[in-house]
Amino acid sequence: QVQLVESGGGLVQPGGSLRLSCTASGSAFSIYDLAWYRQPPGKQRELVAAVTREGNINYADSVKGRFTISRDNYKNTVTLQMDTLKPEDTAVYYCNAVPPSWYNPNDFWGQGTQVTVSS
């Protein structure tokens, strides 16, 4: 039922910035827990940042101080602002939305957007 569409990926030099956006269809966006994951080449998918429906935020240690996750419940969007990018940030980034289990037992994923940090 829920569809997630991501945008904002691209090629950037080390030290640069990108902003990823994810827009969700459907209702009740405000009660979803939201997150950004990434999968670097040849590595496992990992959590980058998450924001709960209550507004609690956590980040992976590798991105603390550089990335910022935010949500706009009115626009049904979750954004990942990425600053001071490093080559090791290169990955496919995925938006994830998790409704309360009583509302919908499934979680939802975007199609992924490529972020490449290279000189």
C-alpha positions, 0 to 999 in steps of 0.5 A: 500500500505504501510507496516510497520514492527517493531522490537526490542521489548523485556524484559529489566530491569528498567534503561536499554535500547532498540531500536525499528526499523520500516521499511516501504515498498513503495515509498515517505517515505521521505514525510511521517510524522512518529510517535511511539505510545504505549498502556500500559496494560489497558490504552489508546493508546498514542503518544510517539514521532513524527518526521515530514517530515520537521524534526520537533520532539516532545515527550510526556512529560513522555519520554522527555530526555529518548527517541530519535526518528530518521529517515533514509529516504534512508533506509525507517526506523524510530527508537526509542531509549529508554534509562533509561526505567521505568516499566511504559514504558511497552506497545505495541509500534506501528509505524505510518506513515502518508502521505500527504493527497493529496498523500494518505488519509490513515495512516498506522500502524505496527503490534506492538512490546511488550516492557516489563520493569521489574525486 
